[in-house]
Amino acid sequence: MAYHYLNHRHELVSTAEKYRNKYGTISWKDAIVELNAFFEEEQESYVWKRRYQRAKKFIDQHELGMRDSMAQYRMENLIKNKDATKNATKTILIEEALKQLENNSVHIAFDKELKNAKQDDEYVFITSDFHFDGNDNMLLALSKVYEHILAKQKEFGFKRIKLMELGDIVEGSHLRPSQLLAIKTMLIPQTIRVAQAYVQLLNELSKDMYIDFYCVTSSNHTQTRAFGSARNELVEDDAMLIFAEIVKHATANNKNLKTTIGRDFVATITPEHKMFVAHGHLIDGKKNGYVQELAMARGISFEYALFGHFHHYREITLYARDNFNMKVFYAPSLNNKHSDYEFDKNLSSKAGMLMMVFNRERGHRYCEELFI
């Protein structure tokens, strides 16, 4: 009776959805106030008290249901807005990358002799943690990479190499702004610029040798994460993907170059030896035992592991297997600017690249740092 009284008095509809202030003339809280006033003189009566309690319970239940509906409505809108932002981000990324791909393609004919040249040793060159900040003078380091590799070819006479890029190719934005802002200001333009320079490096090297190029597409400085999110939450939104795709498409006509990309991967160094390759930012403090734990968790097998990230060259023997040692390698940074990270972690390797030599039978033979 009380409920019908209020319903008649204020002409309220029966559905809870329309009892919001936006659609009705009275809110549920106002209805409770009206009930209190209406039954102020009648609460002595047991019948009216029972009816009052039932009416209040009815109102409370529908108010709770309305809150749940509103929460679900807000969540659905949040998901829709997130999807729209993500689609817009991808569209802008594609547009920015395609602009830079025009007229970048170079045709280099396939040289069967280079690819199938017999070599007792396999030569692997590593670049990592370049942290390009937009200053074109830094790109001279890639010229040094070119000179080092040609000098080693002259010394050893190899015709085939593996070249691996381990990530953090750019410095990115120090303040980690939103994705769209990063694309239009710092992170993506830096990535595109260094990708163009890397394409030129690969094309020039491939005139004299066959190259298996490997590129890690997940690293911490290149994540285009939204402001407020933590690192490694949005690993699929990574500028290394843009770098890798630009290099891959711009060298598509180069028959002396094969490109392999992935967040991490197992590379075949020799027919008998494989190496797990990743940037290394997910290791955190788990250096001891991380490789064994990784192999067991993923169900994969490899003899060596290679990481960047720490700006510090190290070679660690894990244990012996047959006629070689299983090892973990950490590559130096290609950036010769000393960072706060290196200072905080007490790391002090000279900037440069790494050359690794593997024998088909004996596995890893030695490493050499080539300073920049």
Residue, then its C-alpha position, 0 to 999 in steps of 0.5 A: m500500500a505504501y509503495h503504491y501510494l508513492n508510485h501514484r503520488h509521484e507517477l513512478v514506473s515500476t522498473a528499477e532502471k528508470y528510478r534514476n534522477k535522469y528519468g524519474t521524478i524521485s530517487w530511491k533515497d527520496a522515496i525512503v524519506e517520503l516513506n519515513a514521513f508518511f508512516e511517522e504517525e502510523q508506526e505504532s500500528y503493527v500492520w503498518k510497520r510490517r508493510y513499511q518494512r516490506a516496502k523498504k526492503f523492496i526499495d533497498q533490493h531494487e536500489l542494490g540491483m540498480r547499482d549493480s546495473m550501473a557498475q556493469y554499464r560503466m565496465e562495458n563502456l570502459i571496455k569499449n573505450k579501451d578497444a577503440t583506443k587500441n584500434a586507433t593506436k594500431t592505425i596510427l602505428i601502421e600509418e606512421a610506419l608505412k610512410q617510412l617504407e616508401n622508396n626504402s626497398v633495395h634489390i640485392a640478388f641472391d648469392k648461392e655461394l654466400k649462403n651455402a659456403k662451407q665453414d667450420d665455424e659459425y660467427v654470431f654478432i650481437t647488438s643490444d641496448f642502443h638506446f637511440d635518443g633521436n640524436d643522429n650523431m649516435l647512428l655513427a655507432l652503426s657505422k662502427v658495427y659495419e666496420h667491425i664485421l667487415a674487418k672480421q670477415k677480412e681476418f677469418g674469411f667467413k661468407r655467412i654470419k648471424l646478426m642478432e638485435l636484442g632490443d631496447i633499440v631506442e631510449g623512448s620517452h622518459l616520462r612514459p606518456s600515453q600511447l598516442l602521444a608516444i607515437k606522435t612525439m618521441l618513441i615511434p619517430q626514434t624507432i623509425r629513424v634507427a630502423q632506417a639506419y639499420v636497414q642501410l647497415l644490413n643492405e651494405l653488409s649483405k653485399d659481401m656476406y649472407i646474413d641471418f638476421y634475428c630481432v627480439t621484439s620485446s624489451n622494456h624501454t620500447q613498450t608503448r604502454a599507457f600512462g599509469s600502467a606498469r612495465n611488462e603489462l602491455v608486452e604486445d604493444d612494443a615499438m620493437l615490433i615496429f622496428a622489426e616490421i620496417v626492417k623486414h619489409a624494407t629488406a624484402n627484396n634482399k635475397n642475401l638476408k633472412t629475417t627472424i623475429g619474436r619476443d624471444f626465440v631459440a636460434t639454431i647456431t650449428p646443427e648440434h647447438k641451439m641458443f635461447v635469445a631474449h632481451g633479459h628484462l624479465i629475469d629480474g633478480k632470478k639470474n641463478g637458475y633462470v635458464q633451467e627454470l625457463a627450459m623446464a617451464r616451456g618444455i624446450s631444449f637448448e645449449y646456450a642462452l643469450f640476453g642483453h638488458f644489463h649493459h654488462y658483458r658476462e659469460i657464465t658456464l653452467y655445467a658440462r655436457d658431452n664435449f662442451n660447456m653449457k653457458v649463459f651470455y650477457a651482451p654489452s650495450l651499444n650506447n657509449k653514454h654511461s647511464d644511471y642504471e649502470f651506476d646503480k647496478n655497479l655495471s661498467s662494461k665498455a660500450g660495444m658489440l659482441m662477436m661469438v664463435f661456435n664450432r660445429e663439433r665443439g660448440h662455443r669456442y670464444c667471445e670477443e668484445l668489439f668496442i664502439 
